[in-house]
Amino acid sequence: MPKIDLHGVVDELEPEKEKYTKAFLIGKEAFVDAYNIFMDPDFQSKKEWKVEIDNENVKIHSKHYSFGNVFALKVWQFYKVTVALL
């Protein structure tokens, strides 16, 4: 049975869910990638990140990693959105 350990939290697939092994392990890899980005000192300062949009409401940065581009969004104003469900 596949088992993963992320920062001391252990999770194991049950035998009847073994068909999800690939997705389980890909999820772990994605979590590790995200954690490494968030813990990078340059993430908070956005040093070496490209500014894509910068206006009075939002600022968007991007940075290329080996697996693709990552975008970071910061919003200053929130807008109320009304959604009508039909």
PDB file with SEQRES, HELIX, SHEET and CRYST1 records, atoms N, CA, C and O in Angstrom:
SEQRES   1 A   86  MET PRO LYS ILE ASP LEU HIS GLY VAL VAL ASP GLU LEU          
SEQRES   2 A   86  GLU PRO GLU LYS GLU LYS TYR THR LYS ALA PHE LEU ILE          
SEQRES   3 A   86  GLY LYS GLU ALA PHE VAL ASP ALA TYR ASN ILE PHE MET          
SEQRES   4 A   86  ASP PRO ASP PHE GLN SER LYS LYS GLU TRP LYS VAL GLU          
SEQRES   5 A   86  ILE ASP ASN GLU ASN VAL LYS ILE HIS SER LYS HIS TYR          
SEQRES   6 A   86  SER PHE GLY ASN VAL PHE ALA LEU LYS VAL TRP GLN PHE          
SEQRES   7 A   86  TYR LYS VAL THR VAL ALA LEU LEU                              
HELIX    1 AA1 PRO A   15  TYR A   20  5                                   6    
HELIX    2 AA2 THR A   21  MET A   39  1                                  19    
HELIX    3 AA3 PRO A   41  SER A   45  1                                   5    
SHEET    1 AA1 2 LYS A   3  LEU A   6  0                                        
SHEET    2 AA1 2 VAL A   9  GLU A  12 -1                                        
SHEET    1 AA2 3 LYS A  50  ASP A  54  0                                        
SHEET    2 AA2 3 VAL A  58  TYR A  65 -1                                        
SHEET    3 AA2 3 GLY A  68  VAL A  75 -1                                        
CRYST1    1.000    1.000    1.000  90.00  90.00  90.00 P 1           1          
ATOM      1  N   MET A   1       0.839  -1.186   0.000  1.00  0.00           N  
ATOM      2  CA  MET A   1       0.000   0.000   0.000  1.00  0.00           C  
ATOM      3  C   MET A   1       0.880   1.243   0.000  1.00  0.00           C  
ATOM      4  O   MET A   1       1.841   1.325   0.765  1.00  0.00           O  
ATOM      5  N   PRO A   2       0.555   2.213  -0.857  1.00  0.00           N  
ATOM      6  CA  PRO A   2       1.322   3.451  -0.874  1.00  0.00           C  
ATOM      7  C   PRO A   2       1.116   4.238   0.413  1.00  0.00           C  
ATOM      8  O   PRO A   2       0.012   4.314   0.952  1.00  0.00           O  
ATOM      9  N   LYS A   3       2.199   4.814   0.882  1.00  0.00           N  
ATOM     10  CA  LYS A   3       2.172   5.616   2.100  1.00  0.00           C  
ATOM     11  C   LYS A   3       3.003   6.866   1.843  1.00  0.00           C  
ATOM     12  O   LYS A   3       4.071   6.792   1.234  1.00  0.00           O  
ATOM     13  N   ILE A   4       2.512   8.020   2.309  1.00  0.00           N  
ATOM     14  CA  ILE A   4       3.288   9.251   2.202  1.00  0.00           C  
ATOM     15  C   ILE A   4       3.417   9.885   3.578  1.00  0.00           C  
ATOM     16  O   ILE A   4       2.559   9.723   4.445  1.00  0.00           O  
ATOM     17  N   ASP A   5       4.502  10.604   3.749  1.00  0.00           N  
ATOM     18  CA  ASP A   5       4.772  11.327   4.993  1.00  0.00           C  
ATOM     19  C   ASP A   5       5.101  12.763   4.615  1.00  0.00           C  
ATOM     20  O   ASP A   5       6.120  13.026   3.977  1.00  0.00           O  
ATOM     21  N   LEU A   6       4.240  13.684   5.007  1.00  0.00           N  
ATOM     22  CA  LEU A   6       4.450  15.104   4.750  1.00  0.00           C  
ATOM     23  C   LEU A   6       4.570  15.826   6.077  1.00  0.00           C  
ATOM     24  O   LEU A   6       3.582  16.036   6.781  1.00  0.00           O  
ATOM     25  N   HIS A   7       5.782  16.199   6.405  1.00  0.00           N  
ATOM     26  CA  HIS A   7       6.052  16.951   7.633  1.00  0.00           C  
ATOM     27  C   HIS A   7       5.474  16.264   8.867  1.00  0.00           C  
ATOM     28  O   HIS A   7       4.906  16.909   9.748  1.00  0.00           O  
ATOM     29  N   GLY A   8       5.628  14.959   8.911  1.00  0.00           N  
ATOM     30  CA  GLY A   8       5.185  14.199  10.072  1.00  0.00           C  
ATOM     31  C   GLY A   8       3.751  13.710  10.015  1.00  0.00           C  
ATOM     32  O   GLY A   8       3.323  12.951  10.884  1.00  0.00           O  
ATOM     33  N   VAL A   9       3.010  14.128   9.017  1.00  0.00           N  
ATOM     34  CA  VAL A   9       1.642  13.648   8.845  1.00  0.00           C  
ATOM     35  C   VAL A   9       1.694  12.492   7.848  1.00  0.00           C  
ATOM     36  O   VAL A   9       2.070  12.671   6.689  1.00  0.00           O  
ATOM     37  N   VAL A  10       1.316  11.321   8.310  1.00  0.00           N  
ATOM     38  CA  VAL A  10       1.402  10.118   7.481  1.00  0.00           C  
ATOM     39  C   VAL A  10       0.015   9.757   6.972  1.00  0.00           C  
ATOM     40  O   VAL A  10      -0.959   9.752   7.726  1.00  0.00           O  
ATOM     41  N   ASP A  11      -0.057   9.457   5.692  1.00  0.00           N  
ATOM     42  CA  ASP A  11      -1.317   9.017   5.094  1.00  0.00           C  
ATOM     43  C   ASP A  11      -1.035   7.772   4.264  1.00  0.00           C  
ATOM     44  O   ASP A  11       0.019   7.651   3.639  1.00  0.00           O  
ATOM     45  N   GLU A  12      -1.974   6.866   4.268  1.00  0.00           N  
ATOM     46  CA  GLU A  12      -1.801   5.600   3.573  1.00  0.00           C  
ATOM     47  C   GLU A  12      -3.090   5.264   2.831  1.00  0.00           C  
ATOM     48  O   GLU A  12      -4.188   5.380   3.377  1.00  0.00           O  
ATOM     49  N   LEU A  13      -2.935   4.847   1.583  1.00  0.00           N  
ATOM     50  CA  LEU A  13      -4.112   4.434   0.818  1.00  0.00           C  
ATOM     51  C   LEU A  13      -4.613   3.084   1.304  1.00  0.00           C  
ATOM     52  O   LEU A  13      -3.832   2.174   1.582  1.00  0.00           O  
ATOM     53  N   GLU A  14      -5.906   2.977   1.398  1.00  0.00           N  
ATOM     54  CA  GLU A  14      -6.512   1.698   1.757  1.00  0.00           C  
ATOM     55  C   GLU A  14      -6.393   0.755   0.561  1.00  0.00           C  
ATOM     56  O   GLU A  14      -6.377   1.211  -0.583  1.00  0.00           O  
ATOM     57  N   PRO A  15      -6.308  -0.545   0.809  1.00  0.00           N  
ATOM     58  CA  PRO A  15      -6.129  -1.508  -0.291  1.00  0.00           C  
ATOM     59  C   PRO A  15      -7.175  -1.377  -1.403  1.00  0.00           C  
ATOM     60  O   PRO A  15      -6.843  -1.531  -2.579  1.00  0.00           O  
ATOM     61  N   GLU A  16      -8.420  -1.099  -1.051  1.00  0.00           N  
ATOM     62  CA  GLU A  16      -9.467  -1.004  -2.073  1.00  0.00           C  
ATOM     63  C   GLU A  16      -9.359   0.276  -2.915  1.00  0.00           C  
ATOM     64  O   GLU A  16     -10.062   0.416  -3.916  1.00  0.00           O  
ATOM     65  N   LYS A  17      -8.489   1.204  -2.518  1.00  0.00           N  
ATOM     66  CA  LYS A  17      -8.303   2.453  -3.271  1.00  0.00           C  
ATOM     67  C   LYS A  17      -6.941   2.505  -3.961  1.00  0.00           C  
ATOM     68  O   LYS A  17      -6.481   3.574  -4.361  1.00  0.00           O  
ATOM     69  N   GLU A  18      -6.313   1.367  -4.096  1.00  0.00           N  
ATOM     70  CA  GLU A  18      -4.974   1.311  -4.672  1.00  0.00           C  
ATOM     71  C   GLU A  18      -4.929   1.788  -6.128  1.00  0.00           C  
ATOM     72  O   GLU A  18      -3.864   2.152  -6.627  1.00  0.00           O  
ATOM     73  N   LYS A  19      -6.066   1.787  -6.801  1.00  0.00           N  
ATOM     74  CA  LYS A  19      -6.098   2.279  -8.185  1.00  0.00           C  
ATOM     75  C   LYS A  19      -5.805   3.785  -8.248  1.00  0.00           C  
ATOM     76  O   LYS A  19      -5.530   4.313  -9.325  1.00  0.00           O  
ATOM     77  N   TYR A  20      -5.860   4.474  -7.109  1.00  0.00           N  
ATOM     78  CA  TYR A  20      -5.586   5.905  -7.056  1.00  0.00           C  
ATOM     79  C   TYR A  20      -4.136   6.215  -6.670  1.00  0.00           C  
ATOM     80  O   TYR A  20      -3.814   7.359  -6.353  1.00  0.00           O  
ATOM     81  N   THR A  21      -3.274   5.218  -6.695  1.00  0.00           N  
ATOM     82  CA  THR A  21      -1.886   5.387  -6.262  1.00  0.00           C  
ATOM     83  C   THR A  21      -1.185   6.512  -7.005  1.00  0.00           C  
ATOM     84  O   THR A  21      -0.537   7.355  -6.385  1.00  0.00           O  
ATOM     85  N   LYS A  22      -1.307   6.534  -8.324  1.00  0.00           N  
ATOM     86  CA  LYS A  22      -0.608   7.557  -9.115  1.00  0.00           C  
ATOM     87  C   LYS A  22      -1.053   8.965  -8.704  1.00  0.00           C  
ATOM     88  O   LYS A  22      -0.212   9.838  -8.489  1.00  0.00           O  
ATOM     89  N   ALA A  23      -2.353   9.191  -8.596  1.00  0.00           N  
ATOM     90  CA  ALA A  23      -2.874  10.501  -8.196  1.00  0.00           C  
ATOM     91  C   ALA A  23      -2.433  10.850  -6.778  1.00  0.00           C  
ATOM     92  O   ALA A  23      -2.116  12.005  -6.494  1.00  0.00           O  
ATOM     93  N   PHE A  24      -2.411   9.880  -5.906  1.00  0.00           N  
ATOM     94  CA  PHE A  24      -1.983  10.055  -4.516  1.00  0.00           C  
ATOM     95  C   PHE A  24      -0.543  10.568  -4.464  1.00  0.00           C  
ATOM     96  O   PHE A  24      -0.240  11.513  -3.736  1.00  0.00           O  
ATOM     97  N   LEU A  25       0.334   9.943  -5.237  1.00  0.00           N  
ATOM     98  CA  LEU A  25       1.747  10.324  -5.238  1.00  0.00           C  
ATOM     99  C   LEU A  25       1.981  11.651  -5.964  1.00  0.00           C  
ATOM    100  O   LEU A  25       2.849  12.427  -5.564  1.00  0.00           O  
ATOM    101  N   ILE A  26       1.220  11.916  -7.019  1.00  0.00           N  
ATOM    102  CA  ILE A  26       1.321  13.208  -7.707  1.00  0.00           C  
ATOM    103  C   ILE A  26       0.865  14.326  -6.772  1.00  0.00           C  
ATOM    104  O   ILE A  26       1.465  15.401  -6.755  1.00  0.00           O  
ATOM    105  N   GLY A  27      -0.187  14.082  -5.999  1.00  0.00           N  
ATOM    106  CA  GLY A  27      -0.653  15.065  -5.020  1.00  0.00           C  
ATOM    107  C   GLY A  27       0.422  15.399  -4.006  1.00  0.00           C  
ATOM    108  O   GLY A  27       0.592  16.559  -3.630  1.00  0.00           O  
ATOM    109  N   LYS A  28       1.144  14.388  -3.565  1.00  0.00           N  
ATOM    110  CA  LYS A  28       2.242  14.621  -2.621  1.00  0.00           C  
ATOM    111  C   LYS A  28       3.309  15.502  -3.257  1.00  0.00           C  
ATOM    112  O   LYS A  28       3.780  16.453  -2.633  1.00  0.00           O  
ATOM    113  N   GLU A  29       3.696  15.194  -4.496  1.00  0.00           N  
ATOM    114  CA  GLU A  29       4.716  15.989  -5.183  1.00  0.00           C  
ATOM    115  C   GLU A  29       4.269  17.441  -5.336  1.00  0.00           C  
ATOM    116  O   GLU A  29       5.070  18.356  -5.148  1.00  0.00           O  
ATOM    117  N   ALA A  30       2.999  17.659  -5.674  1.00  0.00           N  
ATOM    118  CA  ALA A  30       2.468  19.011  -5.830  1.00  0.00           C  
ATOM    119  C   ALA A  30       2.502  19.757  -4.499  1.00  0.00           C  
ATOM    120  O   ALA A  30       2.837  20.940  -4.458  1.00  0.00           O  
ATOM    121  N   PHE A  31       2.159  19.075  -3.419  1.00  0.00           N  
ATOM    122  CA  PHE A  31       2.200  19.702  -2.102  1.00  0.00           C  
ATOM    123  C   PHE A  31       3.629  20.115  -1.750  1.00  0.00           C  
ATOM    124  O   PHE A  31       3.848  21.214  -1.239  1.00  0.00           O  
ATOM    125  N   VAL A  32       4.594  19.246  -2.018  1.00  0.00           N  
ATOM    126  CA  VAL A  32       5.999  19.551  -1.719  1.00  0.00           C  
ATOM    127  C   VAL A  32       6.459  20.750  -2.547  1.00  0.00           C  
ATOM    128  O   VAL A  32       7.139  21.633  -2.024  1.00  0.00           O  
ATOM    129  N   ASP A  33       6.096  20.793  -3.834  1.00  0.00           N  
ATOM    130  CA  ASP A  33       6.460  21.939  -4.678  1.00  0.00           C  
ATOM    131  C   ASP A  33       5.868  23.230  -4.122  1.00  0.00           C  
ATOM    132  O   ASP A  33       6.574  24.232  -4.003  1.00  0.00           O  
ATOM    133  N   ALA A  34       4.580  23.218  -3.781  1.00  0.00           N  
ATOM    134  CA  ALA A  34       3.922  24.410  -3.245  1.00  0.00           C  
ATOM    135  C   ALA A  34       4.560  24.838  -1.930  1.00  0.00           C  
ATOM    136  O   ALA A  34       4.803  26.026  -1.716  1.00  0.00           O  
ATOM    137  N   TYR A  35       4.830  23.892  -1.060  1.00  0.00           N  
ATOM    138  CA  TYR A  35       5.456  24.203   0.225  1.00  0.00           C  
ATOM    139  C   TYR A  35       6.811  24.873   0.010  1.00  0.00           C  
ATOM    140  O   TYR A  35       7.133  25.858   0.674  1.00  0.00           O  
ATOM    141  N   ASN A  36       7.600  24.341  -0.915  1.00  0.00           N  
ATOM    142  CA  ASN A  36       8.920  24.917  -1.182  1.00  0.00           C  
ATOM    143  C   ASN A  36       8.821  26.336  -1.728  1.00  0.00           C  
ATOM    144  O   ASN A  36       9.648  27.186  -1.398  1.00  0.00           O  
ATOM    145  N   ILE A  37       7.822  26.598  -2.557  1.00  0.00           N  
ATOM    146  CA  ILE A  37       7.624  27.959  -3.070  1.00  0.00           C  
ATOM    147  C   ILE A  37       7.245  28.894  -1.928  1.00  0.00           C  
ATOM    148  O   ILE A  37       7.829  29.969  -1.790  1.00  0.00           O  
ATOM    149  N   PHE A  38       6.272  28.497  -1.106  1.00  0.00           N  
ATOM    150  CA  PHE A  38       5.804  29.359  -0.019  1.00  0.00           C  
ATOM    151  C   PHE A  38       6.877  29.607   1.034  1.00  0.00           C  
ATOM    152  O   PHE A  38       6.888  30.668   1.659  1.00  0.00           O  
ATOM    153  N   MET A  39       7.770  28.659   1.240  1.00  0.00           N  
ATOM    154  CA  MET A  39       8.814  28.805   2.258  1.00  0.00           C  
ATOM    155  C   MET A  39      10.061  29.513   1.731  1.00  0.00           C  
ATOM    156  O   MET A  39      10.946  29.856   2.515  1.00  0.00           O  
ATOM    157  N   ASP A  40      10.147  29.736   0.435  1.00  0.00           N  
ATOM    158  CA  ASP A  40      11.285  30.444  -0.150  1.00  0.00           C  
ATOM    159  C   ASP A  40      11.259  31.897   0.329  1.00  0.00           C  
ATOM    160  O   ASP A  40      10.229  32.560   0.202  1.00  0.00           O  
ATOM    161  N   PRO A  41      12.364  32.408   0.875  1.00  0.00           N  
ATOM    162  CA  PRO A  41      12.383  33.797   1.356  1.00  0.00           C  
ATOM    163  C   PRO A  41      12.002  34.807   0.267  1.00  0.00           C  
ATOM    164  O   PRO A  41      11.457  35.866   0.578  1.00  0.00           O  
ATOM    165  N   ASP A  42      12.276  34.497  -0.981  1.00  0.00           N  
ATOM    166  CA  ASP A  42      11.935  35.414  -2.064  1.00  0.00           C  
ATOM    167  C   ASP A  42      10.444  35.430  -2.384  1.00  0.00           C  
ATOM    168  O   ASP A  42       9.984  36.314  -3.106  1.00  0.00           O  
ATOM    169  N   PHE A  43       9.683  34.474  -1.863  1.00  0.00           N  
ATOM    170  CA  PHE A  43       8.248  34.465  -2.134  1.00  0.00           C  
ATOM    171  C   PHE A  43       7.574  35.671  -1.487  1.00  0.00           C  
ATOM    172  O   PHE A  43       6.768  36.339  -2.135  1.00  0.00           O  
ATOM    173  N   GLN A  44       7.883  35.963  -0.237  1.00  0.00           N  
ATOM    174  CA  GLN A  44       7.270  37.105   0.443  1.00  0.00           C  
ATOM    175  C   GLN A  44       7.709  38.432  -0.166  1.00  0.00           C  
ATOM    176  O   GLN A  44       6.886  39.327  -0.361  1.00  0.00           O  
ATOM    177  N   SER A  45       8.993  38.565  -0.466  1.00  0.00           N  
ATOM    178  CA  SER A  45       9.512  39.825  -1.002  1.00  0.00           C  
ATOM    179  C   SER A  45       9.268  39.954  -2.506  1.00  0.00           C  
ATOM    180  O   SER A  45       9.322  41.058  -3.048  1.00  0.00           O  
ATOM    181  N   LYS A  46       9.003  38.850  -3.174  1.00  0.00           N  
ATOM    182  CA  LYS A  46       8.823  38.756  -4.629  1.00  0.00           C  
ATOM    183  C   LYS A  46      10.099  39.158  -5.379  1.00  0.00           C  
ATOM    184  O   LYS A  46      10.038  39.583  -6.532  1.00  0.00           O  
ATOM    185  N   LYS A  47      11.248  39.021  -4.720  1.00  0.00           N  
ATOM    186  CA  LYS A  47      12.536  39.248  -5.373  1.00  0.00           C  
ATOM    187  C   LYS A  47      12.667  38.235  -6.510  1.00  0.00           C  
ATOM    188  O   LYS A  47      12.404  37.048  -6.322  1.00  0.00           O  
ATOM    189  N   GLU A  48      13.066  38.700  -7.668  1.00  0.00           N  
ATOM    190  CA  GLU A  48      13.228  37.885  -8.874  1.00  0.00           C  
ATOM    191  C   GLU A  48      11.898  37.391  -9.447  1.00  0.00           C  
ATOM    192  O   GLU A  48      11.886  36.468 -10.262  1.00  0.00           O  
ATOM    193  N   TRP A  49      10.793  37.985  -9.037  1.00  0.00           N  
ATOM    194  CA  TRP A  49       9.491  37.683  -9.624  1.00  0.00           C  
ATOM    195  C   TRP A  49       9.139  38.821 -10.586  1.00  0.00           C  
ATOM    196  O   TRP A  49       9.464  39.978 -10.318  1.00  0.00           O  
ATOM    197  N   LYS A  50       8.487  38.506 -11.686  1.00  0.00           N  
ATOM    198  CA  LYS A  50       8.075  39.492 -12.681  1.00  0.00           C  
ATOM    199  C   LYS A  50       6.705  40.056 -12.301  1.00  0.00           C  
ATOM    200  O   LYS A  50       5.801  39.309 -11.928  1.00  0.00           O  
ATOM    201  N   VAL A  51       6.558  41.386 -12.399  1.00  0.00           N  
ATOM    202  CA  VAL A  51       5.258  42.015 -12.150  1.00  0.00           C  
ATOM    203  C   VAL A  51       4.445  41.943 -13.442  1.00  0.00           C  
ATOM    204  O   VAL A  51       4.849  42.490 -14.469  1.00  0.00           O  
ATOM    205  N   GLU A  52       3.317  41.277 -13.384  1.00  0.00           N  
ATOM    206  CA  GLU A  52       2.441  41.139 -14.553  1.00  0.00           C  
ATOM    207  C   GLU A  52       1.397  42.253 -14.599  1.00  0.00           C  
ATOM    208  O   GLU A  52       1.146  42.843 -15.650  1.00  0.00           O  
ATOM    209  N   ILE A  53       0.796  42.531 -13.449  1.00  0.00           N  
ATOM    210  CA  ILE A  53      -0.227  43.575 -13.336  1.00  0.00           C  
ATOM    211  C   ILE A  53      -0.007  44.295 -12.016  1.00  0.00           C  
ATOM    212  O   ILE A  53       0.242  43.667 -10.987  1.00  0.00           O  
ATOM    213  N   ASP A  54      -0.102  45.623 -12.055  1.00  0.00           N  
ATOM    214  CA  ASP A  54       0.031  46.419 -10.831  1.00  0.00           C  
ATOM    215  C   ASP A  54      -0.866  47.638 -10.971  1.00  0.00           C  
ATOM    216  O   ASP A  54      -0.549  48.565 -11.717  1.00  0.00           O  
ATOM    217  N   ASN A  55      -1.985  47.639 -10.257  1.00  0.00           N  
ATOM    218  CA  ASN A  55      -2.863  48.802 -10.263  1.00  0.00           C  
ATOM    219  C   ASN A  55      -3.428  49.010  -8.861  1.00  0.00           C  
ATOM    220  O   ASN A  55      -2.975  48.378  -7.907  1.00  0.00           O  
ATOM    221  N   GLU A  56      -4.413  49.890  -8.737  1.00  0.00           N  
ATOM    222  CA  GLU A  56      -4.925  50.229  -7.405  1.00  0.00           C  
ATOM    223  C   GLU A  56      -5.692  49.091  -6.737  1.00  0.00           C  
ATOM    224  O   GLU A  56      -5.949  49.153  -5.535  1.00  0.00           O  
ATOM    225  N   ASN A  57      -6.059  48.067  -7.481  1.00  0.00           N  
ATOM    226  CA  ASN A  57      -6.849  46.978  -6.916  1.00  0.00           C  
ATOM    227  C   ASN A  57      -6.102  45.671  -6.740  1.00  0.00           C  
ATOM    228  O   ASN A  57      -6.436  44.877  -5.860  1.00  0.00           O  
ATOM    229  N   VAL A  58      -5.096  45.442  -7.566  1.00  0.00           N  
ATOM    230  CA  VAL A  58      -4.471  44.125  -7.591  1.00  0.00           C  
ATOM    231  C   VAL A  58      -3.013  44.224  -8.037  1.00  0.00           C  
ATOM    232  O   VAL A  58      -2.629  45.125  -8.782  1.00  0.00           O  
ATOM    233  N   LYS A  59      -2.223  43.279  -7.562  1.00  0.00           N  
ATOM    234  CA  LYS A  59      -0.843  43.138  -8.025  1.00  0.00           C  
ATOM    235  C   LYS A  59      -0.607  41.651  -8.267  1.00  0.00           C  
ATOM    236  O   LYS A  59      -0.846  40.818  -7.392  1.00  0.00           O  
ATOM    237  N   ILE A  60      -0.135  41.334  -9.469  1.00  0.00           N  
ATOM    238  CA  ILE A  60       0.117  39.942  -9.835  1.00  0.00           C  
ATOM    239  C   ILE A  60       1.576  39.789 -10.235  1.00  0.00           C  
ATOM    240  O   ILE A  60       2.081  40.515 -11.091  1.00  0.00           O  
ATOM    241  N   HIS A  61       2.242  38.831  -9.600  1.00  0.00           N  
ATOM    242  CA  HIS A  61       3.631  38.491  -9.916  1.00  0.00           C  
ATOM    243  C   HIS A  61       3.664  37.102 -10.544  1.00  0.00           C  
ATOM    244  O   HIS A  61       2.768  36.286 -10.330  1.00  0.00           O  
ATOM    245  N   SER A  62       4.718  36.850 -11.324  1.00  0.00           N  
ATOM    246  CA  SER A  62       4.909  35.502 -11.861  1.00  0.00           C  
ATOM    247  C   SER A  62       6.382  35.136 -11.804  1.00  0.00           C  
ATOM    248  O   SER A  62       7.263  35.997 -11.803  1.00  0.00           O  
ATOM    249  N   LYS A  63       6.620  33.843 -11.757  1.00  0.00           N  
ATOM    250  CA  LYS A  63       7.989  33.329 -11.767  1.00  0.00           C  
ATOM    251  C   LYS A  63       7.961  31.966 -12.443  1.00  0.00           C  
ATOM    252  O   LYS A  63       7.065  31.156 -12.205  1.00  0.00           O  
ATOM    253  N   HIS A  64       8.957  31.728 -13.292  1.00  0.00           N  
ATOM    254  CA  HIS A  64       9.022  30.452 -13.998  1.00  0.00           C  
ATOM    255  C   HIS A  64       9.787  29.431 -13.165  1.00  0.00           C  
ATOM    256  O   HIS A  64      10.874  29.709 -12.659  1.00  0.00           O  
ATOM    257  N   TYR A  65       9.207  28.258 -13.036  1.00  0.00           N  
ATOM    258  CA  TYR A  65       9.845  27.115 -12.382  1.00  0.00           C  
ATOM    259  C   TYR A  65       9.968  25.999 -13.414  1.00  0.00           C  
ATOM    260  O   TYR A  65       9.413  26.097 -14.509  1.00  0.00           O  
ATOM    261  N   SER A  66      10.680  24.957 -13.072  1.00  0.00           N  
ATOM    262  CA  SER A  66      10.900  23.855 -14.013  1.00  0.00           C  
ATOM    263  C   SER A  66       9.590  23.213 -14.470  1.00  0.00           C  
ATOM    264  O   SER A  66       9.527  22.657 -15.566  1.00  0.00           O  
ATOM    265  N   PHE A  67       8.554  23.283 -13.650  1.00  0.00           N  
ATOM    266  CA  PHE A  67       7.272  22.663 -13.992  1.00  0.00           C  
ATOM    267  C   PHE A  67       6.286  23.642 -14.622  1.00  0.00           C  
ATOM    268  O   PHE A  67       5.182  23.244 -14.996  1.00  0.00           O  
ATOM    269  N   GLY A  68       6.664  24.925 -14.749  1.00  0.00           N  
ATOM    270  CA  GLY A  68       5.792  25.919 -15.370  1.00  0.00           C  
ATOM    271  C   GLY A  68       5.801  27.235 -14.622  1.00  0.00           C  
ATOM    272  O   GLY A  68       6.576  27.422 -13.684  1.00  0.00           O  
ATOM    273  N   ASN A  69       4.929  28.153 -15.043  1.00  0.00           N  
ATOM    274  CA  ASN A  69       4.840  29.460 -14.404  1.00  0.00           C  
ATOM    275  C   ASN A  69       3.958  29.398 -13.164  1.00  0.00           C  
ATOM    276  O   ASN A  69       2.950  28.692 -13.131  1.00  0.00           O  
ATOM    277  N   VAL A  70       4.361  30.154 -12.148  1.00  0.00           N  
ATOM    278  CA  VAL A  70       3.591  30.273 -10.915  1.00  0.00           C  
ATOM    279  C   VAL A  70       3.177  31.736 -10.793  1.00  0.00           C  
ATOM    280  O   VAL A  70       3.981  32.637 -11.031  1.00  0.00           O  
ATOM    281  N   PHE A  71       1.929  31.966 -10.424  1.00  0.00           N  
ATOM    282  CA  PHE A  71       1.410  33.316 -10.278  1.00  0.00           C  
ATOM    283  C   PHE A  71       1.019  33.557  -8.822  1.00  0.00           C  
ATOM    284  O   PHE A  71       0.454  32.685  -8.161  1.00  0.00           O  
ATOM    285  N   ALA A  72       1.332  34.760  -8.337  1.00  0.00           N  
ATOM    286  CA  ALA A  72       0.954  35.165  -6.982  1.00  0.00           C  
ATOM    287  C   ALA A  72       0.097  36.423  -7.107  1.00  0.00           C  
ATOM    288  O   ALA A  72       0.488  37.381  -7.775  1.00  0.00           O  
ATOM    289  N   LEU A  73      -1.052  36.418  -6.473  1.00  0.00           N  
ATOM    290  CA  LEU A  73      -2.028  37.496  -6.589  1.00  0.00           C  
ATOM    291  C   LEU A  73      -2.253  38.148  -5.233  1.00  0.00           C  
ATOM    292  O   LEU A  73      -2.416  37.463  -4.223  1.00  0.00           O  
ATOM    293  N   LYS A  74      -2.260  39.479  -5.218  1.00  0.00           N  
ATOM    294  CA  LYS A  74      -2.575  40.225  -4.005  1.00  0.00           C  
ATOM    295  C   LYS A  74      -3.667  41.227  -4.370  1.00  0.00           C  
ATOM    296  O   LYS A  74      -3.516  42.011  -5.308  1.00  0.00           O  
ATOM    297  N   VAL A  75      -4.775  41.193  -3.616  1.00  0.00           N  
ATOM    298  CA  VAL A  75      -5.920  42.050  -3.905  1.00  0.00           C  
ATOM    299  C   VAL A  75      -6.107  43.031  -2.760  1.00  0.00           C  
ATOM    300  O   VAL A  75      -6.030  42.652  -1.591  1.00  0.00           O  
ATOM    301  N   TRP A  76      -6.358  44.312  -3.102  1.00  0.00           N  
ATOM    302  CA  TRP A  76      -6.563  45.332  -2.081  1.00  0.00           C  
ATOM    303  C   TRP A  76      -8.029  45.666  -1.877  1.00  0.00           C  
ATOM    304  O   TRP A  76      -8.428  46.033  -0.772  1.00  0.00           O  
ATOM    305  N   GLN A  77      -8.833  45.549  -2.911  1.00  0.00           N  
ATOM    306  CA  GLN A  77     -10.254  45.850  -2.793  1.00  0.00           C  
ATOM    307  C   GLN A  77     -11.051  44.631  -3.223  1.00  0.00           C  
ATOM    308  O   GLN A  77     -10.696  43.935  -4.174  1.00  0.00           O  
ATOM    309  N   PHE A  78     -12.115  44.396  -2.516  1.00  0.00           N  
ATOM    310  CA  PHE A  78     -12.985  43.281  -2.865  1.00  0.00           C  
ATOM    311  C   PHE A  78     -14.290  43.837  -3.419  1.00  0.00           C  
ATOM    312  O   PHE A  78     -14.787  44.864  -2.955  1.00  0.00           O  
ATOM    313  N   TYR A  79     -14.822  43.172  -4.385  1.00  0.00           N  
ATOM    314  CA  TYR A  79     -16.069  43.588  -4.995  1.00  0.00           C  
ATOM    315  C   TYR A  79     -17.145  42.567  -4.673  1.00  0.00           C  
ATOM    316  O   TYR A  79     -16.905  41.360  -4.703  1.00  0.00           O  
ATOM    317  N   LYS A  80     -18.324  43.062  -4.368  1.00  0.00           N  
ATOM    318  CA  LYS A  80     -19.443  42.166  -4.116  1.00  0.00           C  
ATOM    319  C   LYS A  80     -19.963  41.671  -5.461  1.00  0.00           C  
ATOM    320  O   LYS A  80     -20.247  42.458  -6.364  1.00  0.00           O  
ATOM    321  N   VAL A  81     -20.078  40.387  -5.572  1.00  0.00           N  
ATOM    322  CA  VAL A  81     -20.553  39.781  -6.810  1.00  0.00           C  
ATOM    323  C   VAL A  81     -21.842  39.040  -6.508  1.00  0.00           C  
ATOM    324  O   VAL A  81     -21.901  38.230  -5.582  1.00  0.00           O  
ATOM    325  N   THR A  82     -22.858  39.315  -7.279  1.00  0.00           N  
ATOM    326  CA  THR A  82     -24.131  38.624  -7.127  1.00  0.00           C  
ATOM    327  C   THR A  82     -24.253  37.606  -8.249  1.00  0.00           C  
ATOM    328  O   THR A  82     -24.084  37.931  -9.425  1.00  0.00           O  
ATOM    329  N   VAL A  83     -24.543  36.393  -7.875  1.00  0.00           N  
ATOM    330  CA  VAL A  83     -24.666  35.322  -8.858  1.00  0.00           C  
ATOM    331  C   VAL A  83     -26.105  34.826  -8.842  1.00  0.00           C  
ATOM    332  O   VAL A  83     -26.651  34.493  -7.790  1.00  0.00           O  
ATOM    333  N   ALA A  84     -26.698  34.784 -10.007  1.00  0.00           N  
ATOM    334  CA  ALA A  84     -28.059  34.261 -10.124  1.00  0.00           C  
ATOM    335  C   ALA A  84     -27.978  32.828 -10.623  1.00  0.00           C  
ATOM    336  O   ALA A  84     -27.408  32.561 -11.681  1.00  0.00           O  
ATOM    337  N   LEU A  85     -28.540  31.924  -9.870  1.00  0.00           N  
ATOM    338  CA  LEU A  85     -28.576  30.526 -10.286  1.00  0.00           C  
ATOM    339  C   LEU A  85     -29.900  30.260 -10.978  1.00  0.00           C  
ATOM    340  O   LEU A  85     -30.969  30.554 -10.443  1.00  0.00           O  
ATOM    341  N   LEU A  86     -29.815  29.711 -12.157  1.00  0.00           N  
ATOM    342  CA  LEU A  86     -31.045  29.429 -12.915  1.00  0.00           C  
ATOM    343  C   LEU A  86     -31.481  28.012 -12.705  1.00  0.00           C  
ATOM    344  O   LEU A  86     -32.495  27.590 -13.260  1.00  0.00           O  
TER     345      LEU A  86                                                      
END                                                                             
